[in-house]
Amino acid sequence: MRSIGLLVLMAASLAATPAVAQVRFTGRTLLKRSTTMDGSPVAYPKTDSAEVTAMLMEIDPGGETGWHMHTAPTFVYVLEGSVEVEERPSGMKHTHTAGDGFLHALNTWHNGRNRGRTQTRILVVSTGERGRPVMVHEGQKRGLGWVSVAIYVVTVAITYLGAPLTRLLLVGP
């Protein structure tokens, strides 16, 4: 009789316990794009040494990032506050607020400013190459490798001289 009672107790406890724990999960796509915020197509580095860098940026009210460029595809998500991004030399300005995600253009000088009254917190994720910087500040121009310097010079030449004149200078008539 005792064994029957024990068997009933075990069966009751198994029936009361779910066979599979319920998974409670929600997901929301933050960004799905094939172009950057200036309309350029997304391009990943061709490398066998891929590396992902994630950074949390915090900009105090009235603060700014300083002029810099991203040398690798960079996803940005504003967690708190807002940031005004100005691109150079176009002068184009974009304002992004909490909940906004965007992709930075490659090798385009820009500066982020917090024009609000509260701190801005931003998640920045870059897909680059191991051993190469994914972000270069304006004052670091002299410390770049020759490939980065060449990209910088050609970008500046195209920007200020125009593509046809730059091609003439680099390739010849």
N, C-alpha and C positions, 0 to 999 in steps of 0.2 A: 504494500500500500504506500509505503514511503517512497518507493521508486516511481510510482505513478504520479504522486504529488510533485515530486522533483521534476519529472518529465513535463507536467502541465505548467509548472513555474518557468522552466526553460523555454517552452514554446511561447508562453505569454510574453516573456522578455524579448524574444526574437521578433515577435510580431509588433512590439512597441518600438523597436529600433529600426529606423529606415535602412534598407539594404545599401543604398548609395546616398552619401551626403549630398544635400542640395547645394549647388554652386550658385552663388549670388554674384553676378558679374554684369557690369554694363560697360560699353565702350562707345567712344565718340571720335570720329575722324576729325583731327584738328586742322589738317591741311592735306590736300591732294592736288598737286599741280605738276605740270610739265614745263612751266616757264617761271622765271624769276620775276620780282616785282617790276623790273623794267621791260619785261616781255622777252628777254633772252631765253633760249632753250636751256633746260637743265642738262649739264654735262658732268659726268663723273670722271675722276682721274683714272687714267689707264696705268695700273700699277699692280704688282704682286705684293706690295707692302701697305695695304689699306689700313687706315686707322680712323676711328671715330673719336671726336673730342666733344665733350659736353661741358658747358660752362654756365654758371649762374651769375648774371650781371646785376648789380644793384646801382641805380643812379639816383642820387639825392635830388630834391627839388632844386632847380636851377643848374644842376650838373649836366655834364655831357661826356661822351665817350672819347672825344678827340677824333680827328680825321684818321681813318683807317680803311683798309680794304681786306676782303676775304679772298684767299687764293684757292679755296676749295668750296664746293657746294655747301651752303650754310642755311639751315632752317632756324627761324627765330619764332619764339612764342612768348607773348607778353602775359606774364602771370598776374601782375598787379600794376596799377597806374597806367601811364601812357608815355609814349616816346615819339618825338618828331624826328624823322630821318631825312636829312638833306643830302642830296647827291651832288658831286662836283665832277665836271664843270657845268652840268646842265642846270643846276640850281633847283631841280625838281625836289619837292618836299612831300613826304607821306607821313600821316599821323596814324599810329597804331595804338589801340587801347587794350585793356585786359581782355583776354579771350581771343585776340587776333593772332594769327600765324601767318608768316610770309617767308619767302626765299630771297636772300640777298643776291644781287648780281655779282658775278665774279669780277675781280680786279677793277672795281669801281670805287673810287674814293667817296666816303660818306661819313657823316657825323650824326650821332644820336643825341638828342637833347630832351631833358625832362623839364617841360614847361609847366608842370602841375605843382600842386602843393604837398603831395605825398611822395614817398619813395616809389620808384619804378623798379620792378623785379622782372628780369627777362631770362628765359632759358634759351641758350644758343647751342645748336648741335651742328658740327661740321664733319663732313666725310672727306678726309684728306689722305695723305701719304705719310707713313712713319718717317720721322726725322725731318719733315718739312713743316714750316709754320703754316697754320691755316688762317692767320690774321696778321697783318703787318700795319703798324702805326706809321704815320707820316714821317716821324723822326728816325725811323729805322731804315730808310731807303738805302743808305750806304752799306748796311750790313747784309743786304740781300745777295743771293747767289746770282750768277750771270744770267741764268734763264729768267729769274724773276725781274732782274734789271732790264733785260730785253723786252719782256712783256710790259713793264712799266713805261719804258721809253716809247714803244710802239703805240701804247694806249694814249699817252700824252700827245704824241705826234698826230695820231688820227684825230684826236679831240680838237687840237688847236690848229692843225694844218689842213685837215680833211683827208679822206682816204686816197683820192687821186694823187695829191701832192706827196703824201707819205710814200705811196707805192713808187713814185718817180725817184724819190730820194733813196729808198732802200734797194730797189731793183735796177733803176736806171731807165733811160729812154728805150 
